Amino acid sequence: MKNSNGARRVVVTGMGVVTPIGHNVQDFWASLKRGQCGVSPLEGFPLEDLKILIAAQIKDFDPRVRLKHAKRDKIIMHADRYSWFAAAAADEAVRQSGLEFPLENPYRAACIIGSGAGGLTTYETAYRDLFIHNKRATHPLTLLRIIGSSASAHVGIEYGIKGPTFATCSACSTATHAIGIARDYIRNNLVDVAIAGASEAVINYGTMKAWQALHVLSPDGCFPFAKKRNGTVLGEGAGILVLEELEHARKRGATILAELVGYGMTSDSKDMVNPDVEGPREAMRLALEDAGLAPTDIDYLNAHGTATTINDKNETNAIKQVFGQHAYKLAISSTKSMHGHPLGAGGGIEAVACIQAMRESWVPPTIGLDEPDPECDLDYVPNVGRDLKVRYAMSNSFAFGGLNAVLIFGPPPA
């Protein structure tokens, strides 16, 4: 089935996540409903002289349990942590979709799973082995572990996908770009099915030192839009969607979770660190235009909401410029207040939150919002989630370098 402009319609039939507050969609959603915070003291590696000692880490994840059903991908157990998360989230999404493999035409399927940093944990382990422990060589799979496209390759191998298979990399907009590109491939008849999203696992000594040097990490917690906010908190995880052409999903009797109705992307083209209002504003406007929706049609907005001083104020102003008076009636929240900032994976995880909000008529809160910043004066659903009928939901991802991407989800087609 096509839109009025002749483009094919794209729907979501599967979702999967691995997050610090839940290793699957059910547990993740339950944690959001409880307002659970996944930020805790760093552990698992030498802290040495670090000043920032908190993060939103994924704990008690055992790939031998979660990935024991892998059949075709023979070396997934020996992959980097970010590939484990991607494989686990993809497995959940594919199982929910009900797709049967091998696909009838594997060249009509895509696997676009990005990562902002790839296997940084493997990098650090290899360098420690070489330069601290004076080992003569690194693990033989080191190269394969670190490549930013390894997660997409692992998942593509597992499901026998022979169409476009690659990674996106656009810092904190990575997953959103991956999902948007996959949507466009289906929309324009390159493929019928896509597994898309992103994965990230970069919490280690070197990464913490690098982010610490940029002075954007909080030593206290992630408090988006709050007066007390003083930086973001690094997270990790994966968020994956299964996308399909509408008639392809209908013919096989799939349960359709939502329709991906709008996608917009822009670049600030101004500064590597400091965001601009124009780029985010235009990305949201383009997504609305692509969806054929008015600003008043959006009921819930999952904000980028990183809890940095500049970003939250900038995003607030951009929302006001796009939505006008409706901005003050719009339910907005940053789920990063609970699962931290999982960098490139954020857009995938937050897309799942948007779809769940639509399906359950409930929007998650922004926790830790005891006293709002006077310059962030919109309805950020403070501290406690809310029953709300959500017909259309928007998800914002705004990255270093001024790279902006926005998705809009709507109800399953009648």
Secondary structure, 3 states (H helix, E strand, C coil): CECCCCCECEEEEEEEEEECCECCHHHHHHHHHHCCCCCEECCCCCCCCCCCCEEECCCCCCHHHHCCCCCCCCCHHHCCHHHHHHHHHHHHHHHHHCCCCCCCCHHHEEEEEECCCCCHHHHHHHHHHHHCCCCCCCCCCHHHHHCCCHHHHHHHHHHCCCCCEECCCCHHHHHHHHHHHHHHHHHCCCCCEEEEEEEECCCCHHHHHHHHHHCCECCCCCCCCECCCCCECEECEEEEEEEEEHHHHHHCCCCCCEEEEEEEEEECCCCCCCCCCHHHHHHHHHHHHHHCCCHHHCCEEECCCCCCHHHHHHHHHHHHHHHHHHHHCCEEECCHHHHCECHHHHHHHHHHHHHHHHHHCEECCECCCCCECCCCCCCCCECCCEECCCCCEEEEEEECCCEEEEEEEECCCC
